[in-house]
Amino acid sequence: MQISIFGLGYVGTVSAGCLAKDGHTVIGVDPVETKVDLINKGLSPIIEAEIGDLIEAGVRSGRLRATESPAQAVRETELSFVCVGTPSQANGNLDFRYIRRICEQIGQALKDKAAWHTVVIRSTILPGTMHNIVIPVLEEYSGKRAGIDFGVCHNPEFLREGSAVRDFYAPPKTVIGELDQTSGDILASLYSKFDAPLIRTDIQTAEMVKYVDNNWHALKIGFANEIGNLCKAFGIDAHAVMNIFCQDRKLNISPAYLLPGFAFGGSCLPKDLRALAYQAKVHDVHLPIINSILPSNELQINKGLQLIMEKEHRRVGILGFSFKAGTDDLRESPIVEIIERLIGKGYDLRIYDKSVNVASLVGANRDFILNRIPHISRLMVSTVDAVLDHAQTVVIGTKDPDFRHVPDRLQDGQVLVDFVRITERRSEKGKYDGICW
């Protein structure tokens, strides 16, 4: 393939060297004359393991060269990667001046090009940047329509400094956000030999993925350091603790607990968070990340309550109110908290959970219902139908399989608030509202 790469910084240089090694013809583009000269002499403008040899080999073979002319690069290639920086502004927002300028230059070049050309943004950009900046600027300066006259994709990179060449050929995943299928097919062909999941999705999802990754990595580092500080105060080897922690690939290092939804509850998580926070205070150790978890959880409860109240219906039905489906445990259930707040605000409630039946409960759970929340036990009904017959707003609080068909059973005027994503539908105003989707 004939490929141009705009921006010969870290990502651009690594991409240029690796793509040339794969047999593609690559033209690097940069306004800095020094970088262009270095590439054309077979030298790398960055320090990174293995990339110097790849640049030298690419130039020697004639498959890699550099230029300061964007128009020439677009004219002589069929696909352009944009790999320019998106630095932070003083307020934390991104500075898009380099992205905008490159899109102006590519757009001007596309104006005079009849052949199909695909523009791929490789830079890290916030959701909405493609639709609000990249595509409008390309269309304005080319006089053409994205997805019809030229192609557009977003292809975030997952390269780590120090191992970027290895990461290029063995990425954790390859993500293509495509505006049009033709461009997605062209870009996917570049990665067909890579042993990594290839995910093709919409542009905004692809834009968000890199930010989720990097924030997760930062959170992991911060969490591990807080655990380390507390372990040291306890006189425990934090590395031994975290080595054991990381051996759990079923719950700890896994997709478990990483689907957005409602707040957590139960007999373990809230209690253990409070206990660890207390011990940190005793040992004079500050844990800002761990101490923020319960307040964050409270915000999700507040959000759920707000979703229900926004419907402006007085009759509300709750389906599932134990702390999770398949258990009768009501201790610190966030749905119980929602129910109590709604009662306090004068809402007319009916609630159902097949796992929670006062007649069959024993021990702590029975005592909890009869003595701690007797007002809730009086609102319990014995069937889903009883809830649906009563409610104007229906709330699904647990992922009980019995609730899967509830969205299809709603009557005109009924609204569903979904805390667990019982259906794959997206939120529809006045009909269906997912708490995080």
N, C-alpha and C positions, 0 to 999 in steps of 0.2 A: 504494500500500500504506500501511497505518497502522502506523507504526514508532515504538517508544520506544527511547531511547538512555540507558543508565544510566552516568553519569560524564561530566561536561562538561569534561574535561581536554583534552589535545592530540588524541588519537585521536577521542574522542567529539564534540568540537566540529567537527572537520573532517568527520567522517562526517555529522553533523547538517546542516551547511551544504550539503554536496554532494548528499545524498539529497533535501533539500528542493528544491534546484535541479532535480533530475530529476523533480520532480512528486509526490513522496511527501509524505504528511502526517507530520510528525515532532514528537514530544514529547521534549524533553531532561529528564533527571532528575538532580538533584544535591542533596546535603544542605546545600551551601554556598549560603546565600541570595544572596550577592553575585553568584555565577555565574548563578543563575536570573534575577535582576533584569537583569543585563547582556543576556542572551539576549532576554528579553521587551522590552527597549528597542531591540533590533536591533543590539546591540554584541557583539563577540567577546570572550570572556574570555581568549583567547590571542593572541599576536602571531605571525602567519603570513601569508605572501603570499596575497592574493586572498580569504582566508576572511572578512574583515570585510565585504566587499561581498556575499558569499553569505549571510551571516547577516542582514544588513540586508534583502536582497531576500526572503529566506525569511519573515521576520517580517512584512514589509509585505504579502506575498501571502496571509498567513494560513496558510501551510503549515508554519510553525515556531513553536513556543512551548516554554516550560520550566516545570517544576513541581518542588516538593520532595516530592510525594506518589507513591511507587512504586505504591501500589494504584490510584490514578487512571490512571497511565500504562499499567499492564498492562490495566486494564479497557477502555481506549479504543483499544487497539492490538492488532495480530495477531502482531507480531514484536518481540522485545526484543533489542537489542544491549547486551552488557555490556562497557564500555570503561574499567573502573577500573584503577588502578595495581596492580602486583605488585612492590613494592620489595624490595631485598635485606635479609635479616637479617644480623646480625653474623657468622654462620658461613657466609654465602654462599647459604644457601637462600632461597627466596622467602617473603615475608610474604603469606599468603593471607587475611588478616582482611577485606579489602575485598570480595574475591570471595565469601567465605563470607557476609558480611552482606547483600550484594545478592541472593544466591541465597535467603537466608532471606526477604527481603522479596518477591521475585518468587514464591517458593513459597506464601507466605501469600496473595498476591493470586490465584494460580491456584486456590486451594482453592474460591473462590466464583465461578469463571468456568467456564461450560459450554462455550464455544466453544474450538476448537483454538487453541493458542498455541505459538509457536516461540521458544525461548530460544537465542540465539547468543552464545557467548563470543568476544569480539574481543580480549580482553587476552592478553598473552603469558604462557603457562602451561606448566609442565613436563609431560612425558608422564606420564599417570596422574591428573592433576588432575581431569579431567572425570569419570572413573569413580570416583575416591576421594573427591572433595569435591563437585563441582558437582552431579552427578546425585543422589547420596545426600541432599544438603541440600534440593534441589528436591523430591524425593519425600517426604522427612520432613515438610516444612512445608506441602506441598500435599495430602498424603494420596493422591497420584495416581502413576501409573507412567510414567516417561519412555519415549518411543517408542510408547506406546499411548494415553495420555491427553493428552500434550503432547509437543512436539518439542524436540530438542536438537541443536545443531551447534557445531562450533568453526571459526572463520573468522579465522585469523591475518591481521594487517595488515602491509603492507610500505610504510609511509609514512615518508618522510625529512623531517626538519624543514627548512623553507626551500623545499621543493617538494612539500609534502603534497597540495595540491589537484591538481596535475598527476599525482602518483603515484596518487591515488584513481581518476582517470579513465583512466590509462594504466599500470596496475600491471604488474610483470614477470610476474605470474601471479596467479590467484585460486584459493585452496585452500579447499575445503569438507570438513571432517571431519564426517560425518553419522552419527547414531545410527539414524535412520530415513529412508527414501527420501522420504516426504512433505515433511519439513522441508528436506531437501536440495533438492528440486524448488522449494520456495518461495524459498529463499535464492538458488538459481542464477538464478531469474528476475530478481532485482535486478541481476545482472551480465550479462544476456544481450546487451547492446549494447556491452560493453567489448571492445576489440580486444586480448585477452590470453588465454593458455591458461587454461581452466577445468578444474581438477582436482578430482574428487570422490573421496574416499578415506575410510578409517576414521579414527576420532577420534584415536587415539594417533599415527598417522603425521602427521596435521595438527598436533598439538601439537609434535612434534619438528622440523618443517620450519623454523619461525622460528629456533630455536636453532642449527640447522645453518647457516642463512643468516648469522646475526650472528657466529657463531664463524668462519665462512669469511671474512667481511668483515674481521674483526679480524686473522685470520691473514694476509690479503693485505697489509693496511697494515703489519703488523710485518715481513713478509718483504721488502716493498719498501724499508722503512727500513733493514733490515740490509744489503741489497744496496747501498743508497745510501751507507751508512757505509763499506762496503768499497771501493766505487768511488772515493769521495773519497780514501781512503788510497792507492789506486792512481793517483790523478790522472786519473780517467776521469769523464766527465759521466754521472751515473747516470740522468738523464732521457733522454738519448739511448739508453742501453742498454735501459731499460724501454720506451721507445717502440717500439723494434725488437721486443722481447720480446712486446709486446701485439699486434703485427701478425700473429702466428702464431695463427690461429683454428682450426687443425687439431689442435694438440697443447697449446698453452699456455692459451689462453682458450677452453676447450671442455670437453665431458664426458670427454675422454680422461684416463685414470688416476684417475677419480673413482668407480669402483665398488669397494666394500669387498671384500676378499679376503685373499690371503696376502701374504707379504713380497716386496719387489722384490729383484732380483739383477742379474747380468750384468756385462759388462765396463766399463760406463760410469757408471751412477748411483753405486754405492758408491765407486768410484775418484775421481770428480769431487767428491763430497761431502767426502772426506778431503782432497783437494788444496786445496779452497777453505778448509776449516777450518784447514789448516796455514798458508796464506798470511795468514789473519786473525790467527793468533797472531803471525806474523812482524811484522805491521803493528800489533800491539797493539789489534786491533778485536774486540770481544766479539759473538758471533753466537749468542745463546741459542736462537733458533728453528731455524736451520740446523744447529747442533750437536746438536739433539735428534732429528733425523730418523733417523740411524743407530741410536741407542738405541731409538727407537720401533719401527724395523724389526726389531730383535732381539727385542723383546717379542712381536711377531707370530709370529716363529719359535718362541719358547717356548710361545706359546699353541697353535700347531699341534702341537707335540710333546706337550703336555699332553693335547690332545684324543685323540690316538692312545693314549697310555698309560692314559687313563681307561677304555678299553674292556677292559683286562685280558686281552687276547689276546696270545699269544707269536708267532703266525704273522701277519705283516703283508705286504701286497702294495702296491707303489707303482706307480701308472700315471702316467708322465710325470715326468722328473726333470731335464731341461734347465731353464734359467732361465725359459723361456717356450715355448709350443707353436710348432712349426714351425721350430725351430732346434736345432742340435747343440751349442750353446755351454753348457758346464757351469761356466764361471767365475763364482764367487761365487753359484752357484745355491742358494737357500735350501732347496730340496728335498734337495740333496746334503748340506747341513748336517743336516737332519732324519735322513737315512739314516745318516750317520756316528754321530750320537748314539744312534740305535736299535741300531746294531751294538755300540756300546760298552756298551749296557745288556743285551746278550745276546739281542736279538730275532732271530727266524728270518725272514729277508727274501727276497722275490723282487721284482725291479724290471723295468719294461719302458718303453721309449720308442723308438718306431719311427725317430725322427730320430737316435738315438744308437746306433751300431753300431760296435764296436771295429774290425771288419774293414774298414770303409769309411772310417773317420776318418783324417785326415792332419794333420800339423803340430801346432799348439799343443794342439788338443783331444785328439788321440791321445796326445800326451805327457802331458797332464794326467791322463787316465784310467789309463794304464799305469804312470806313475811317482808321481803324487800320490794317486790313489785306486784302486790295484789291487784292494783288498779289495772295492770296489763292483763292479768289472767282473766279478768271479766270481759275483755275484748276479743278473746280467742274464739274462733269458729272452727268447725270440723272439716270444711271442704274449701277447695279453691273456688268453687262456684259461689259459695257464700260471700267470699271477698269480692268477686267480680260483679255480683248482683248489687252490692252495696256501693262500690267505689266509683268516684269520678276520676280520681288519680290513683293508678295502680303502681305500686313500688315492688320491684323484685329485689330482694335483699340477699338471697343465697342462690347458689348455682344448683339447685335441686332439679334433676331431670324432668320432674313433673311440671316444671314451669316453662319448658321449651315451647309449648304451643300457645302460651298465654298471649303473645303478640298477635296471633291470628284470631284470637277470640274476643278482641276488644270490640265494643259497640261504638256507634257514632257518638262523639262527644267525650269518650274516655281517652285518657292520656296515660302513657306508660313511662315511668322513670326506672331506668335499668342501672343497677349498681354493679352487675356482674358480667355484662355482655352475654345475655342469654340468647341473643340473636346477633347476626353479623351486620344488621342494618346500621346505617349512619343516622345521626340525630335528624329528626324531621320536626320542625316547629309545629306545636299544637297536636302532635300525634305520638312521637317517640323521642325520648331524651336519654342518651347515654351519659354517664357521669364524666367519662374521659374520652368520648369519641363522638 
